[in-house]
Amino acid sequence: MLRALAGELGLAGFEFTDLAGARALLAGGRTIEVRAGRAGDAGNSGMELALVPAIYRTDAVVRRAPALQAHPLSLDARIVLNPADAGAAGLADGAVAKVRGGSGTATLPVAVDGRVAAGAAWIEGGHGATAPLGAGRVEVVAA
């Protein structure tokens, strides 16, 4: 239905009428232009921020469910760093770090874990303390 509508509107890439036509269109190749995003940035230095939704903080229902908040996977706000990155910043497990990004600053406890890639800072969002942070690069320093 949407393909037919796009074809009627004359949008590029919807000229096919059957599966063979779609395959032929794709075989012709496409040129894709990559553009820089608009995410806040701490400059070219710093670490890449992996900001992921916390498992039990994604919406108002799970945030207000006492059983889910008591679950072992429901952790407080924190920043998780690779051991090499934590050492270079003078941080250890349990220390407190200031995380500065293009959209704000957060003060978070540090956890050190070798499963985090070097050059990345892993933070679960959905906490009030992590609200000032957005996608992009961040600077992590001792608080």
N, C-alpha and C positions, 0 to 999 in steps of 0.2 A: 504494500500500500504506500509506504513512504517513498520507495523507489519510483513508483508511478507518479506520485505527486512531484517529486524532485525533477523527474523527466519532463512533466508538463510545464514546470517553471523554468525549464531550460538550464538547470544547474549542471555544471561540468562534472563528469564522472558517472552520470546516470543515463547514458545513451543506450545501454544494453537492454534487450528485451528477454533474454534467456540466459541460462548458466554459461553456455558457450560464449556468448557475447561478453559476459562479465569476466571470464577467464582471459579472453582476448584483450580486453581493456587493461587488465592487470599486467599482462605479458608485455605490453608496450612500455612499461616502466613509468615512474613518476619522479619528478624532481621535488624534493622536500627541502624547504628552507628552515633552518633552525634559528630561532630568535631567543635572545636572552630574556629570562623571566623578570618579573617585577618584585621578587622577594627582597626583603631587607637584607643587607649585607654588611658584614663587619670589615669589609675590605678584602684584599687578596690574602691576608694573613689569617690566622686562626684555624678553627676546625670546622668541618662540615657537620651541621646539626642534623641528627636523625631524630626528628620529633614525631613520635608515634602515639596513637590514642591508647590510654591506659585501658586495660581489659574491662574493668568495672566502673568506668567513669565516662562512658560515651554518651549517656543521656540522663535525663532527670529521674527516670524510673530506676535504673541500676544504681545511680548515686545515692538514692534514698532507701535502698534495700539493705537493712542491717546484716543479713546473712551473707550477701555478696561483699560488703565492705569488710567483713570479718574473714573472708577467704584468704588463704596464704598468697594468692596471686595479686591481691589488692595491696599495693605498696604505697608508701608515702612518696611525695615528690622527691626526686633525686636526680643527679647526673651520674651516668656510668661512663667511665673512661678506660681506655686501654692502659695497662700498667706503664708502658713507655711514655705515653702522653701525660699521665698523672705524675710520673717522676720528673719529667721535663718542666712541668708547671709547679713543682714543689708541693704536690698534693698527695695525700695518702687516704686510704679507706677510712671514712668517718670524718674527714676534714670538711670544711665548708668552702665553697667556691662561688665567685661572682661570675655569672655568664652574661656577656654583653653581646647583643645582636643588633641588627639594623632597626628593630622595632621596640627594643627595650632591654631591661636588665633584670635578672633573677638571681637570688641568692639561694643556693641549694646544697644539701649535703652530698658528699662524693662517695661513690662506690667504684671500686676498681675491679675490672673483669676482663680477662684475656679474650673473651668472645667478641668484644667490641673491636671493630677495625681500627687500626692505627690511623690517626688523623680525623677521627669521628668522635662526636659527643652524643651519647644516646640518652634521650629524656622522654619520659612518658608525659603526655599532655593531659589536660582535663583537671589539673589542680590549679588553685588560685595562684600558687607560687610560680607556675610555669606559664601563666597567661600572657606575660609580656613578650614571650619568645615566639618567633615565627620561623619560617623556612629560611635557609641560607647559611652563611658562615657565622660563627660566633668566636669570641675571645673568651678564654677560660683562665681566670687568675684566682689566687688564694684570696679569701675574703679578709 
